[in-house]
Amino acid sequence: MGGDSFVDPTRAQFDAFKALPRDTPIDMLNLLRFRDRAAYPPGHEHAGRGWTGREAYAEYGRASRVAFERVGGSIVWRGRMEAMVIGPDDKHWDLAFIARYPHAGAFMAMVTDPGYRQAVVNRQAAVLTSRLIRFALLDAGGGQFG
């Protein structure tokens, strides 16, 4: 992956997210590359289980589901990368999905939920690198690209 490691947002990235409107629907594109072996902090209840990154991410999904659904989040698309058609040959994603939130404030409520904050350690243990990109929803435009 070219040595990049993007797991959590920087303070500047999170501040930029918070500065955008909070009352509009958003889609969050998630691109994930998993570790071969999950990297839990010493003493964590899942450390020593020998989970793969994918298994740790599945635990993150189970543990964060209540908070995700409580704020009205839904998965609107999920896929597995098969080939890079346009882009750098050294990039590969194990999982991609789009999470939809009724408004950006719902995403903020989720990431500050105490249960979610406990679950996120599984994501941190699972992910080698990732991208999380916020999109505003646009009309599909009747099949037009532009």
ROLUM-690731 format. One record per residue: residue number from 1; residue in one letter; x, y, z of N, C-alpha, C in turn. Coordinates in nm, 3 decimals, always signed. Layout:
BEGIN
<atom seq="NUM" type="A" n_x="X" n_y="Y" n_z="Z" ca_x="X" ca_y="Y" ca_z="Z" c_x="X" c_y="Y" c_z="Z"/>
...
***
This chain:
BEGIN
<atom seq="1" type="M" n_x="+0.083" n_y="-0.120" n_z="+0.000" ca_x="+0.000" ca_y="+0.000" ca_z="+0.000" c_x="+0.086" c_y="+0.125" c_z="+0.000"/>
<atom seq="2" type="G" n_x="+0.210" n_y="+0.114" n_z="-0.030" ca_x="+0.294" ca_y="+0.231" ca_z="-0.041" c_x="+0.329" c_y="+0.295" c_z="+0.093"/>
<atom seq="3" type="G" n_x="+0.313" n_y="+0.222" n_z="+0.204" ca_x="+0.353" ca_y="+0.273" ca_z="+0.333" c_x="+0.254" c_y="+0.368" c_z="+0.398"/>
<atom seq="4" type="D" n_x="+0.142" n_y="+0.394" n_z="+0.332" ca_x="+0.045" ca_y="+0.485" ca_z="+0.394" c_x="-0.037" c_y="+0.410" c_z="+0.499"/>
<atom seq="5" type="S" n_x="-0.068" n_y="+0.479" n_z="+0.604" ca_x="-0.148" ca_y="+0.419" ca_z="+0.710" c_x="-0.248" c_y="+0.524" c_z="+0.758"/>
<atom seq="6" type="F" n_x="-0.368" n_y="+0.512" n_z="+0.708" ca_x="-0.475" ca_y="+0.604" ca_z="+0.744" c_x="-0.585" c_y="+0.522" c_z="+0.811"/>
<atom seq="7" type="V" n_x="-0.594" n_y="+0.534" n_z="+0.943" ca_x="-0.692" ca_y="+0.457" ca_z="+1.018" c_x="-0.794" c_y="+0.549" c_z="+1.085"/>
<atom seq="8" type="D" n_x="-0.747" n_y="+0.657" n_z="+1.145" ca_x="-0.833" ca_y="+0.754" ca_z="+1.213" c_x="-0.816" c_y="+0.890" c_z="+1.147"/>
<atom seq="9" type="P" n_x="-0.918" n_y="+0.976" n_z="+1.154" ca_x="-0.902" ca_y="+1.110" ca_z="+1.097" c_x="-0.805" c_y="+1.194" c_z="+1.181"/>
<atom seq="10" type="T" n_x="-0.737" n_y="+1.285" n_z="+1.113" ca_x="-0.655" ca_y="+1.382" ca_z="+1.187" c_x="-0.750" c_y="+1.486" c_z="+1.248"/>
<atom seq="11" type="R" n_x="-0.700" n_y="+1.563" n_z="+1.341" ca_x="-0.780" ca_y="+1.670" ca_z="+1.401" c_x="-0.829" c_y="+1.766" c_z="+1.293"/>
<atom seq="12" type="A" n_x="-0.741" n_y="+1.804" n_z="+1.199" ca_x="-0.778" ca_y="+1.897" ca_z="+1.091" c_x="-0.887" c_y="+1.837" c_z="+1.002"/>
<atom seq="13" type="Q" n_x="-0.877" n_y="+1.709" n_z="+0.970" ca_x="-0.979" ca_y="+1.644" ca_z="+0.888" c_x="-1.114" c_y="+1.641" c_z="+0.959"/>
<atom seq="14" type="F" n_x="-1.112" n_y="+1.609" n_z="+1.088" ca_x="-1.236" ca_y="+1.602" ca_z="+1.163" c_x="-1.297" c_y="+1.742" c_z="+1.179"/>
<atom seq="15" type="D" n_x="-1.213" n_y="+1.842" n_z="+1.200" ca_x="-1.262" ca_y="+1.980" ca_z="+1.209" c_x="-1.325" c_y="+2.024" c_z="+1.077"/>
<atom seq="16" type="A" n_x="-1.265" n_y="+1.985" n_z="+0.964" ca_x="-1.323" ca_y="+2.019" ca_z="+0.833" c_x="-1.458" c_y="+1.952" c_z="+0.815"/>
<atom seq="17" type="F" n_x="-1.470" n_y="+1.827" n_z="+0.859" ca_x="-1.599" ca_y="+1.756" ca_z="+0.854" c_x="-1.703" c_y="+1.832" c_z="+0.936"/>
<atom seq="18" type="K" n_x="-1.665" n_y="+1.869" n_z="+1.058" ca_x="-1.760" ca_y="+1.936" ca_z="+1.149" c_x="-1.800" c_y="+2.074" c_z="+1.097"/>
<atom seq="19" type="A" n_x="-1.717" n_y="+2.137" n_z="+1.015" ca_x="-1.748" ca_y="+2.271" ca_z="+0.963" c_x="-1.851" c_y="+2.266" c_z="+0.850"/>
<atom seq="20" type="L" n_x="-1.874" n_y="+2.150" n_z="+0.791" ca_x="-1.973" ca_y="+2.135" ca_z="+0.685" c_x="-2.113" c_y="+2.129" c_z="+0.745"/>
<atom seq="21" type="P" n_x="-2.216" n_y="+2.153" n_z="+0.664" ca_x="-2.354" ca_y="+2.148" ca_z="+0.717" c_x="-2.385" c_y="+2.014" c_z="+0.785"/>
<atom seq="22" type="R" n_x="-2.455" n_y="+2.022" n_z="+0.896" ca_x="-2.488" ca_y="+1.900" ca_z="+0.972" c_x="-2.631" c_y="+1.853" c_z="+0.950"/>
<atom seq="23" type="D" n_x="-2.711" n_y="+1.931" n_z="+0.878" ca_x="-2.853" ca_y="+1.898" ca_z="+0.863" c_x="-2.888" c_y="+1.842" c_z="+0.726"/>
<atom seq="24" type="T" n_x="-2.788" n_y="+1.800" n_z="+0.649" ca_x="-2.813" ca_y="+1.744" ca_z="+0.516" c_x="-2.774" c_y="+1.597" c_z="+0.513"/>
<atom seq="25" type="P" n_x="-2.845" n_y="+1.518" n_z="+0.432" ca_x="-2.810" ca_y="+1.376" ca_z="+0.420" c_x="-2.670" c_y="+1.361" c_z="+0.361"/>
<atom seq="26" type="I" n_x="-2.598" n_y="+1.258" n_z="+0.403" ca_x="-2.464" ca_y="+1.231" ca_z="+0.351" c_x="-2.445" c_y="+1.082" c_z="+0.326"/>
<atom seq="27" type="D" n_x="-2.357" n_y="+1.054" n_z="+0.232" ca_x="-2.308" ca_y="+0.919" ca_z="+0.208" c_x="-2.160" c_y="+0.919" c_z="+0.243"/>
<atom seq="28" type="M" n_x="-2.115" n_y="+0.815" n_z="+0.310" ca_x="-1.975" ca_y="+0.801" ca_z="+0.348" c_x="-1.918" c_y="+0.678" c_z="+0.276"/>
<atom seq="29" type="L" n_x="-1.827" n_y="+0.705" n_z="+0.182" ca_x="-1.758" ca_y="+0.598" ca_z="+0.110" c_x="-1.645" c_y="+0.547" c_z="+0.198"/>
<atom seq="30" type="N" n_x="-1.645" n_y="+0.418" n_z="+0.225" ca_x="-1.543" ca_y="+0.352" ca_z="+0.306" c_x="-1.462" c_y="+0.258" c_z="+0.217"/>
<atom seq="31" type="L" n_x="-1.332" n_y="+0.277" n_z="+0.213" ca_x="-1.240" ca_y="+0.188" ca_z="+0.143" c_x="-1.146" c_y="+0.131" c_z="+0.249"/>
<atom seq="32" type="L" n_x="-1.138" n_y="-0.001" n_z="+0.257" ca_x="-1.065" ca_y="-0.065" ca_z="+0.367" c_x="-0.965" c_y="-0.168" c_z="+0.319"/>
<atom seq="33" type="R" n_x="-0.848" n_y="-0.164" n_z="+0.377" ca_x="-0.747" ca_y="-0.268" ca_z="+0.360" c_x="-0.719" c_y="-0.322" c_z="+0.499"/>
<atom seq="34" type="F" n_x="-0.735" n_y="-0.452" n_z="+0.517" ca_x="-0.720" ca_y="-0.513" ca_z="+0.649" c_x="-0.578" c_y="-0.560" c_z="+0.675"/>
<atom seq="35" type="R" n_x="-0.543" n_y="-0.562" n_z="+0.802" ca_x="-0.417" ca_y="-0.623" ca_z="+0.846" c_x="-0.429" c_y="-0.775" c_z="+0.829"/>
<atom seq="36" type="D" n_x="-0.317" n_y="-0.840" n_z="+0.809" ca_x="-0.319" ca_y="-0.987" ca_z="+0.807" c_x="-0.366" c_y="-1.039" c_z="+0.943"/>
<atom seq="37" type="R" n_x="-0.312" n_y="-0.981" n_z="+1.050" ca_x="-0.349" ca_y="-1.016" ca_z="+1.188" c_x="-0.391" c_y="-0.888" c_z="+1.260"/>
<atom seq="38" type="A" n_x="-0.501" n_y="-0.896" n_z="+1.332" ca_x="-0.548" ca_y="-0.781" ca_z="+1.409" c_x="-0.443" c_y="-0.740" c_z="+1.511"/>
<atom seq="39" type="A" n_x="-0.432" n_y="-0.609" n_z="+1.534" ca_x="-0.331" ca_y="-0.556" ca_z="+1.626" c_x="-0.401" c_y="-0.483" c_z="+1.741"/>
<atom seq="40" type="Y" n_x="-0.443" n_y="-0.561" n_z="+1.839" ca_x="-0.508" ca_y="-0.504" ca_z="+1.957" c_x="-0.405" c_y="-0.453" c_z="+2.056"/>
<atom seq="41" type="P" n_x="-0.441" n_y="-0.352" n_z="+2.134" ca_x="-0.348" ca_y="-0.307" ca_z="+2.238" c_x="-0.331" c_y="-0.416" c_z="+2.344"/>
<atom seq="42" type="P" n_x="-0.215" n_y="-0.424" n_z="+2.406" ca_x="-0.193" ca_y="-0.524" ca_z="+2.512" c_x="-0.301" c_y="-0.512" c_z="+2.620"/>
<atom seq="43" type="G" n_x="-0.349" n_y="-0.625" n_z="+2.664" ca_x="-0.449" ca_y="-0.627" ca_z="+2.770" c_x="-0.592" c_y="-0.615" c_z="+2.723"/>
<atom seq="44" type="H" n_x="-0.615" n_y="-0.584" n_z="+2.595" ca_x="-0.753" ca_y="-0.575" ca_z="+2.545" c_x="-0.814" c_y="-0.714" c_z="+2.545"/>
<atom seq="45" type="E" n_x="-0.944" n_y="-0.722" n_z="+2.568" ca_x="-1.012" ca_y="-0.851" ca_z="+2.580" c_x="-0.997" c_y="-0.938" c_z="+2.454"/>
<atom seq="46" type="H" n_x="-0.976" n_y="-0.878" n_z="+2.337" ca_x="-0.962" ca_y="-0.956" ca_z="+2.214" c_x="-0.816" c_y="-0.982" c_z="+2.177"/>
<atom seq="47" type="A" n_x="-0.722" n_y="-0.921" n_z="+2.247" ca_x="-0.580" ca_y="-0.946" ca_z="+2.220" c_x="-0.552" c_y="-1.093" c_z="+2.248"/>
<atom seq="48" type="G" n_x="-0.473" n_y="-1.155" n_z="+2.166" ca_x="-0.439" ca_y="-1.295" ca_z="+2.188" c_x="-0.536" c_y="-1.393" c_z="+2.126"/>
<atom seq="49" type="R" n_x="-0.645" n_y="-1.344" n_z="+2.066" ca_x="-0.739" ca_y="-1.435" ca_z="+2.000" c_x="-0.689" c_y="-1.480" c_z="+1.864"/>
<atom seq="50" type="G" n_x="-0.589" n_y="-1.408" n_z="+1.812" ca_x="-0.533" ca_y="-1.447" ca_z="+1.683" c_x="-0.624" c_y="-1.415" c_z="+1.566"/>
<atom seq="51" type="W" n_x="-0.712" n_y="-1.317" n_z="+1.582" ca_x="-0.803" ca_y="-1.281" ca_z="+1.474" c_x="-0.730" c_y="-1.220" c_z="+1.356"/>
<atom seq="52" type="T" n_x="-0.784" n_y="-1.241" n_z="+1.239" ca_x="-0.739" ca_y="-1.168" ca_z="+1.122" c_x="-0.798" c_y="-1.027" c_z="+1.130"/>
<atom seq="53" type="G" n_x="-0.747" n_y="-0.939" n_z="+1.046" ca_x="-0.804" ca_y="-0.806" ca_z="+1.038" c_x="-0.951" c_y="-0.811" c_z="+0.998"/>
<atom seq="54" type="R" n_x="-0.984" n_y="-0.898" n_z="+0.905" ca_x="-1.124" ca_y="-0.911" ca_z="+0.861" c_x="-1.213" c_y="-0.956" c_z="+0.977"/>
<atom seq="55" type="E" n_x="-1.166" n_y="-1.048" n_z="+1.059" ca_x="-1.245" ca_y="-1.095" ca_z="+1.174" c_x="-1.263" c_y="-0.982" c_z="+1.276"/>
<atom seq="56" type="A" n_x="-1.158" n_y="-0.905" n_z="+1.301" ca_x="-1.169" ca_y="-0.793" ca_z="+1.394" c_x="-1.265" c_y="-0.687" c_z="+1.339"/>
<atom seq="57" type="Y" n_x="-1.265" n_y="-0.667" n_z="+1.207" ca_x="-1.358" ca_y="-0.570" ca_z="+1.149" c_x="-1.502" c_y="-0.620" c_z="+1.159"/>
<atom seq="58" type="A" n_x="-1.522" n_y="-0.749" n_z="+1.145" ca_x="-1.656" ca_y="-0.806" ca_z="+1.163" c_x="-1.703" c_y="-0.782" c_z="+1.307"/>
<atom seq="59" type="E" n_x="-1.612" n_y="-0.793" n_z="+1.403" ca_x="-1.648" ca_y="-0.765" ca_z="+1.543" c_x="-1.683" c_y="-0.617" c_z="+1.559"/>
<atom seq="60" type="Y" n_x="-1.610" n_y="-0.530" n_z="+1.493" ca_x="-1.643" ca_y="-0.387" ca_z="+1.494" c_x="-1.784" c_y="-0.365" c_z="+1.442"/>
<atom seq="61" type="G" n_x="-1.818" n_y="-0.432" n_z="+1.333" ca_x="-1.953" ca_y="-0.420" ca_z="+1.276" c_x="-2.060" c_y="-0.465" c_z="+1.374"/>
<atom seq="62" type="R" n_x="-2.037" n_y="-0.577" n_z="+1.440" ca_x="-2.135" ca_y="-0.626" ca_z="+1.539" c_x="-2.146" c_y="-0.530" c_z="+1.657"/>
<atom seq="63" type="A" n_x="-2.032" n_y="-0.484" n_z="+1.706" ca_x="-2.031" ca_y="-0.401" ca_z="+1.827" c_x="-2.082" c_y="-0.259" c_z="+1.802"/>
<atom seq="64" type="S" n_x="-2.069" n_y="-0.208" n_z="+1.680" ca_x="-2.112" ca_y="-0.071" ca_z="+1.651" c_x="-2.251" c_y="-0.064" c_z="+1.590"/>
<atom seq="65" type="R" n_x="-2.311" n_y="-0.176" n_z="+1.561" ca_x="-2.440" ca_y="-0.180" ca_z="+1.491" c_x="-2.551" c_y="-0.105" c_z="+1.564"/>
<atom seq="66" type="V" n_x="-2.559" n_y="-0.119" n_z="+1.694" ca_x="-2.666" ca_y="-0.053" ca_z="+1.770" c_x="-2.658" c_y="+0.098" c_z="+1.753"/>
<atom seq="67" type="A" n_x="-2.539" n_y="+0.155" n_z="+1.769" ca_x="-2.522" ca_y="+0.300" ca_z="+1.755" c_x="-2.550" c_y="+0.342" c_z="+1.610"/>
<atom seq="68" type="F" n_x="-2.502" n_y="+0.265" n_z="+1.513" ca_x="-2.522" ca_y="+0.295" ca_z="+1.372" c_x="-2.670" c_y="+0.299" c_z="+1.337"/>
<atom seq="69" type="E" n_x="-2.744" n_y="+0.198" n_z="+1.380" ca_x="-2.888" ca_y="+0.193" ca_z="+1.351" c_x="-2.966" c_y="+0.297" c_z="+1.431"/>
<atom seq="70" type="R" n_x="-2.923" n_y="+0.325" n_z="+1.553" ca_x="-2.993" ca_y="+0.423" ca_z="+1.637" c_x="-2.996" c_y="+0.561" c_z="+1.571"/>
<atom seq="71" type="V" n_x="-2.887" n_y="+0.598" n_z="+1.502" ca_x="-2.882" ca_y="+0.730" ca_z="+1.439" c_x="-2.943" c_y="+0.730" c_z="+1.299"/>
<atom seq="72" type="G" n_x="-2.993" n_y="+0.615" n_z="+1.255" ca_x="-3.059" ca_y="+0.607" ca_z="+1.124" c_x="-2.966" c_y="+0.572" c_z="+1.010"/>
<atom seq="73" type="G" n_x="-2.846" n_y="+0.520" n_z="+1.041" ca_x="-2.752" ca_y="+0.481" ca_z="+0.937" c_x="-2.795" c_y="+0.355" c_z="+0.866"/>
<atom seq="74" type="S" n_x="-2.756" n_y="+0.344" n_z="+0.739" ca_x="-2.784" ca_y="+0.222" ca_z="+0.663" c_x="-2.671" c_y="+0.203" c_z="+0.560"/>
<atom seq="75" type="I" n_x="-2.647" n_y="+0.078" n_z="+0.526" ca_x="-2.551" ca_y="+0.045" ca_z="+0.421" c_x="-2.630" c_y="+0.040" c_z="+0.290"/>
<atom seq="76" type="V" n_x="-2.591" n_y="+0.125" n_z="+0.194" ca_x="-2.665" ca_y="+0.131" ca_z="+0.067" c_x="-2.593" c_y="+0.060" c_z="-0.046"/>
<atom seq="77" type="W" n_x="-2.466" n_y="+0.027" n_z="-0.026" ca_x="-2.390" ca_y="-0.047" ca_z="-0.126" c_x="-2.268" c_y="-0.108" c_z="-0.058"/>
<atom seq="78" type="R" n_x="-2.233" n_y="-0.230" n_z="-0.101" ca_x="-2.113" ca_y="-0.296" ca_z="-0.049" c_x="-2.052" c_y="-0.376" c_z="-0.164"/>
<atom seq="79" type="G" n_x="-1.919" n_y="-0.377" n_z="-0.173" ca_x="-1.854" ca_y="-0.450" ca_z="-0.280" c_x="-1.714" c_y="-0.493" c_z="-0.244"/>
<atom seq="80" type="R" n_x="-1.662" n_y="-0.588" n_z="-0.323" ca_x="-1.526" ca_y="-0.638" ca_z="-0.310" c_x="-1.452" c_y="-0.602" c_z="-0.437"/>
<atom seq="81" type="M" n_x="-1.337" n_y="-0.539" n_z="-0.421" ca_x="-1.258" ca_y="-0.495" ca_z="-0.536" c_x="-1.208" c_y="-0.616" c_z="-0.615"/>
<atom seq="82" type="E" n_x="-1.222" n_y="-0.606" n_z="-0.748" ca_x="-1.171" ca_y="-0.711" ca_z="-0.835" c_x="-1.052" c_y="-0.665" c_z="-0.918"/>
<atom seq="83" type="A" n_x="-1.050" n_y="-0.538" n_z="-0.960" ca_x="-0.940" ca_y="-0.490" ca_z="-1.043" c_x="-0.936" c_y="-0.338" c_z="-1.038"/>
<atom seq="84" type="M" n_x="-0.816" n_y="-0.282" n_z="-1.044" ca_x="-0.798" ca_y="-0.137" ca_z="-1.058" c_x="-0.801" c_y="-0.108" c_z="-1.208"/>
<atom seq="85" type="V" n_x="-0.905" n_y="-0.040" n_z="-1.253" ca_x="-0.921" ca_y="-0.011" ca_z="-1.394" c_x="-0.853" c_y="+0.123" c_z="-1.428"/>
<atom seq="86" type="I" n_x="-0.872" n_y="+0.222" n_z="-1.342" ca_x="-0.801" ca_y="+0.351" ca_z="-1.354" c_x="-0.751" c_y="+0.384" c_z="-1.215"/>
<atom seq="87" type="G" n_x="-0.624" n_y="+0.405" n_z="-1.201" ca_x="-0.569" ca_y="+0.439" ca_z="-1.071" c_x="-0.437" c_y="+0.369" c_z="-1.048"/>
<atom seq="88" type="P" n_x="-0.376" n_y="+0.396" n_z="-0.931" ca_x="-0.244" ca_y="+0.338" ca_z="-0.902" c_x="-0.251" c_y="+0.186" c_z="-0.884"/>
<atom seq="89" type="D" n_x="-0.158" n_y="+0.118" n_z="-0.948" ca_x="-0.155" ca_y="-0.028" ca_z="-0.943" c_x="-0.126" c_y="-0.083" c_z="-0.804"/>
<atom seq="90" type="D" n_x="-0.066" n_y="-0.002" n_z="-0.716" ca_x="-0.029" ca_y="-0.053" ca_z="-0.584" c_x="-0.141" c_y="-0.037" c_z="-0.481"/>
<atom seq="91" type="K" n_x="-0.257" n_y="+0.010" n_z="-0.522" ca_x="-0.369" ca_y="+0.025" ca_z="-0.428" c_x="-0.464" c_y="-0.093" c_z="-0.443"/>
<atom seq="92" type="H" n_x="-0.501" n_y="-0.150" n_z="-0.330" ca_x="-0.596" ca_y="-0.260" ca_z="-0.327" c_x="-0.684" c_y="-0.242" c_z="-0.204"/>
<atom seq="93" type="W" n_x="-0.811" n_y="-0.266" n_z="-0.220" ca_x="-0.905" ca_y="-0.254" ca_z="-0.108" c_x="-0.972" c_y="-0.389" c_z="-0.086"/>
<atom seq="94" type="D" n_x="-0.976" n_y="-0.434" n_z="+0.039" ca_x="-1.040" ca_y="-0.561" ca_z="+0.072" c_x="-1.191" c_y="-0.549" c_z="+0.079"/>
<atom seq="95" type="L" n_x="-1.239" n_y="-0.430" n_z="+0.112" ca_x="-1.383" ca_y="-0.408" ca_z="+0.124" c_x="-1.411" c_y="-0.262" c_z="+0.095"/>
<atom seq="96" type="A" n_x="-1.522" n_y="-0.237" n_z="+0.026" ca_x="-1.569" ca_y="-0.101" ca_z="+0.003" c_x="-1.719" c_y="-0.100" c_z="+0.031"/>
<atom seq="97" type="F" n_x="-1.766" n_y="+0.007" n_z="+0.093" ca_x="-1.910" ca_y="+0.021" ca_z="+0.112" c_x="-1.947" c_y="+0.167" c_z="+0.129"/>
<atom seq="98" type="I" n_x="-2.074" n_y="+0.194" n_z="+0.110" ca_x="-2.128" ca_y="+0.328" ca_z="+0.132" c_x="-2.229" c_y="+0.320" c_z="+0.244"/>
<atom seq="99" type="A" n_x="-2.201" n_y="+0.399" n_z="+0.348" ca_x="-2.294" ca_y="+0.412" ca_z="+0.461" c_x="-2.370" c_y="+0.544" c_z="+0.443"/>
<atom seq="100" type="R" n_x="-2.501" n_y="+0.539" n_z="+0.452" ca_x="-2.584" ca_y="+0.658" ca_z="+0.437" c_x="-2.636" c_y="+0.699" c_z="+0.575"/>
<atom seq="101" type="Y" n_x="-2.631" n_y="+0.829" n_z="+0.599" ca_x="-2.682" ca_y="+0.888" ca_z="+0.723" c_x="-2.788" c_y="+0.991" c_z="+0.688"/>
<atom seq="102" type="P" n_x="-2.895" n_y="+1.000" n_z="+0.767" ca_x="-3.002" ca_y="+1.096" ca_z="+0.737" c_x="-2.954" c_y="+1.241" c_z="+0.739"/>
<atom seq="103" type="H" n_x="-2.848" n_y="+1.265" n_z="+0.813" ca_x="-2.783" ca_y="+1.397" ca_z="+0.817" c_x="-2.647" c_y="+1.380" c_z="+0.883"/>
<atom seq="104" type="A" n_x="-2.558" n_y="+1.476" n_z="+0.858" ca_x="-2.422" ca_y="+1.466" ca_z="+0.911" c_x="-2.421" c_y="+1.465" c_z="+1.063"/>
<atom seq="105" type="G" n_x="-2.519" n_y="+1.531" n_z="+1.125" ca_x="-2.527" ca_y="+1.528" ca_z="+1.272" c_x="-2.546" c_y="+1.387" c_z="+1.325"/>
<atom seq="106" type="A" n_x="-2.612" n_y="+1.301" n_z="+1.248" ca_x="-2.630" ca_y="+1.161" ca_z="+1.289" c_x="-2.496" c_y="+1.089" c_z="+1.294"/>
<atom seq="107" type="F" n_x="-2.409" n_y="+1.115" n_z="+1.195" ca_x="-2.276" ca_y="+1.056" ca_z="+1.198" c_x="-2.200" c_y="+1.104" c_z="+1.322"/>
<atom seq="108" type="M" n_x="-2.209" n_y="+1.233" n_z="+1.350" ca_x="-2.143" ca_y="+1.289" ca_z="+1.469" c_x="-2.196" c_y="+1.223" c_z="+1.597"/>
<atom seq="109" type="A" n_x="-2.326" n_y="+1.203" n_z="+1.604" ca_x="-2.386" ca_y="+1.138" ca_z="+1.721" c_x="-2.334" c_y="+0.996" c_z="+1.736"/>
<atom seq="110" type="M" n_x="-2.318" n_y="+0.927" n_z="+1.624" ca_x="-2.269" ca_y="+0.789" ca_z="+1.630" c_x="-2.126" c_y="+0.784" c_z="+1.683"/>
<atom seq="111" type="V" n_x="-2.036" n_y="+0.866" n_z="+1.626" ca_x="-1.896" ca_y="+0.854" ca_z="+1.664" c_x="-1.868" c_y="+0.903" c_z="+1.806"/>
<atom seq="112" type="T" n_x="-1.963" n_y="+0.974" n_z="+1.866" ca_x="-1.946" ca_y="+1.017" ca_z="+2.004" c_x="-2.025" c_y="+0.930" c_z="+2.102"/>
<atom seq="113" type="D" n_x="-2.100" n_y="+0.833" n_z="+2.052" ca_x="-2.176" ca_y="+0.740" ca_z="+2.136" c_x="-2.079" c_y="+0.654" c_z="+2.218"/>
<atom seq="114" type="P" n_x="-2.101" n_y="+0.641" n_z="+2.349" ca_x="-2.009" ca_y="+0.561" ca_z="+2.433" c_x="-1.992" c_y="+0.417" c_z="+2.385"/>
<atom seq="115" type="G" n_x="-2.099" n_y="+0.353" n_z="+2.341" ca_x="-2.089" ca_y="+0.217" ca_z="+2.290" c_x="-2.008" c_y="+0.209" c_z="+2.163"/>
<atom seq="116" type="Y" n_x="-2.024" n_y="+0.306" n_z="+2.077" ca_x="-1.946" ca_y="+0.310" ca_z="+1.954" c_x="-1.799" c_y="+0.330" c_z="+1.986"/>
<atom seq="117" type="R" n_x="-1.771" n_y="+0.420" n_z="+2.080" ca_x="-1.631" ca_y="+0.449" ca_z="+2.115" c_x="-1.561" c_y="+0.325" c_z="+2.170"/>
<atom seq="118" type="Q" n_x="-1.635" n_y="+0.236" n_z="+2.236" ca_x="-1.577" ca_y="+0.109" ca_z="+2.281" c_x="-1.555" c_y="+0.014" c_z="+2.163"/>
<atom seq="119" type="A" n_x="-1.646" n_y="+0.018" n_z="+2.066" ca_x="-1.638" ca_y="-0.072" ca_z="+1.950" c_x="-1.525" c_y="-0.035" c_z="+1.856"/>
<atom seq="120" type="V" n_x="-1.490" n_y="+0.094" n_z="+1.848" ca_x="-1.396" ca_y="+0.140" ca_z="+1.746" c_x="-1.256" c_y="+0.080" c_z="+1.763"/>
<atom seq="121" type="V" n_x="-1.221" n_y="+0.032" n_z="+1.881" ca_x="-1.090" ca_y="-0.032" ca_z="+1.899" c_x="-1.077" c_y="-0.153" c_z="+1.807"/>
<atom seq="122" type="N" n_x="-1.189" n_y="-0.219" n_z="+1.776" ca_x="-1.185" ca_y="-0.331" ca_z="+1.683" c_x="-1.151" c_y="-0.285" c_z="+1.542"/>
<atom seq="123" type="R" n_x="-1.205" n_y="-0.170" n_z="+1.501" ca_x="-1.172" ca_y="-0.113" ca_z="+1.371" c_x="-1.023" c_y="-0.076" c_z="+1.366"/>
<atom seq="124" type="Q" n_x="-0.976" n_y="-0.014" n_z="+1.471" ca_x="-0.835" ca_y="+0.026" ca_z="+1.476" c_x="-0.743" c_y="-0.095" c_z="+1.471"/>
<atom seq="125" type="A" n_x="-0.782" n_y="-0.204" n_z="+1.533" ca_x="-0.702" ca_y="-0.326" ca_z="+1.532" c_x="-0.706" c_y="-0.395" c_z="+1.395"/>
<atom seq="126" type="A" n_x="-0.817" n_y="-0.378" n_z="+1.324" ca_x="-0.840" ca_y="-0.449" ca_z="+1.199" c_x="-0.776" c_y="-0.385" c_z="+1.077"/>
<atom seq="127" type="V" n_x="-0.774" n_y="-0.252" n_z="+1.074" ca_x="-0.747" ca_y="-0.179" ca_z="+0.951" c_x="-0.599" c_y="-0.144" c_z="+0.936"/>
<atom seq="128" type="L" n_x="-0.542" n_y="-0.181" n_z="+0.822" ca_x="-0.406" ca_y="-0.142" ca_z="+0.787" c_x="-0.406" c_y="+0.000" c_z="+0.733"/>
<atom seq="129" type="T" n_x="-0.499" n_y="+0.028" n_z="+0.642" ca_x="-0.518" ca_y="+0.162" ca_z="+0.589" c_x="-0.660" c_y="+0.172" c_z="+0.536"/>
<atom seq="130" type="S" n_x="-0.708" n_y="+0.295" n_z="+0.526" ca_x="-0.846" ca_y="+0.314" ca_z="+0.482" c_x="-0.862" c_y="+0.453" c_z="+0.424"/>
<atom seq="131" type="R" n_x="-0.977" n_y="+0.474" n_z="+0.362" ca_x="-1.021" ca_y="+0.606" ca_z="+0.319" c_x="-1.166" c_y="+0.616" c_z="+0.361"/>
<atom seq="132" type="L" n_x="-1.203" n_y="+0.731" n_z="+0.412" ca_x="-1.342" ca_y="+0.760" ca_z="+0.448" c_x="-1.372" c_y="+0.896" c_z="+0.387"/>
<atom seq="133" type="I" n_x="-1.464" n_y="+0.896" n_z="+0.291" ca_x="-1.490" ca_y="+1.016" ca_z="+0.212" c_x="-1.637" c_y="+1.053" c_z="+0.223"/>
<atom seq="134" type="R" n_x="-1.663" n_y="+1.177" n_z="+0.264" ca_x="-1.800" ca_y="+1.226" ca_z="+0.277" c_x="-1.847" c_y="+1.280" c_z="+0.142"/>
<atom seq="135" type="F" n_x="-1.969" n_y="+1.241" n_z="+0.105" ca_x="-2.032" ca_y="+1.290" ca_z="-0.017" c_x="-2.169" c_y="+1.348" c_z="+0.016"/>
<atom seq="136" type="A" n_x="-2.202" n_y="+1.460" n_z="-0.050" ca_x="-2.338" ca_y="+1.513" ca_z="-0.048" c_x="-2.418" c_y="+1.435" c_z="-0.152"/>
<atom seq="137" type="L" n_x="-2.543" n_y="+1.407" n_z="-0.123" ca_x="-2.627" ca_y="+1.337" ca_z="-0.219" c_x="-2.672" c_y="+1.432" c_z="-0.329"/>
<atom seq="138" type="L" n_x="-2.663" n_y="+1.384" n_z="-0.453" ca_x="-2.711" ca_y="+1.459" ca_z="-0.569" c_x="-2.816" c_y="+1.375" c_z="-0.640"/>
<atom seq="139" type="D" n_x="-2.899" n_y="+1.440" n_z="-0.717" ca_x="-2.996" ca_y="+1.371" ca_z="-0.801" c_x="-2.918" c_y="+1.286" c_z="-0.901"/>
<atom seq="140" type="A" n_x="-2.964" n_y="+1.165" n_z="-0.928" ca_x="-2.894" ca_y="+1.077" ca_z="-1.020" c_x="-2.890" c_y="+1.134" c_z="-1.162"/>
<atom seq="141" type="G" n_x="-2.971" n_y="+1.232" n_z="-1.194" ca_x="-2.960" ca_y="+1.303" ca_z="-1.320" c_x="-3.006" c_y="+1.226" c_z="-1.443"/>
<atom seq="142" type="G" n_x="-3.091" n_y="+1.128" n_z="-1.424" ca_x="-3.144" ca_y="+1.055" ca_z="-1.539" c_x="-3.038" c_y="+0.984" c_z="-1.621"/>
<atom seq="143" type="G" n_x="-2.932" n_y="+0.941" n_z="-1.559" ca_x="-2.826" ca_y="+0.867" ca_z="-1.628" c_x="-2.716" c_y="+0.953" c_z="-1.685"/>
<atom seq="144" type="Q" n_x="-2.722" n_y="+1.083" n_z="-1.664" ca_x="-2.615" ca_y="+1.171" ca_z="-1.713" c_x="-2.500" c_y="+1.169" c_z="-1.614"/>
<atom seq="145" type="F" n_x="-2.377" n_y="+1.172" n_z="-1.666" ca_x="-2.259" ca_y="+1.168" ca_z="-1.579" c_x="-2.226" c_y="+1.303" c_z="-1.518"/>
<atom seq="146" type="G" n_x="-2.246" n_y="+1.411" n_z="-1.588" ca_x="-2.198" ca_y="+1.542" ca_z="-1.541" c_x="-2.293" c_y="+1.625" c_z="-1.468"/>
***
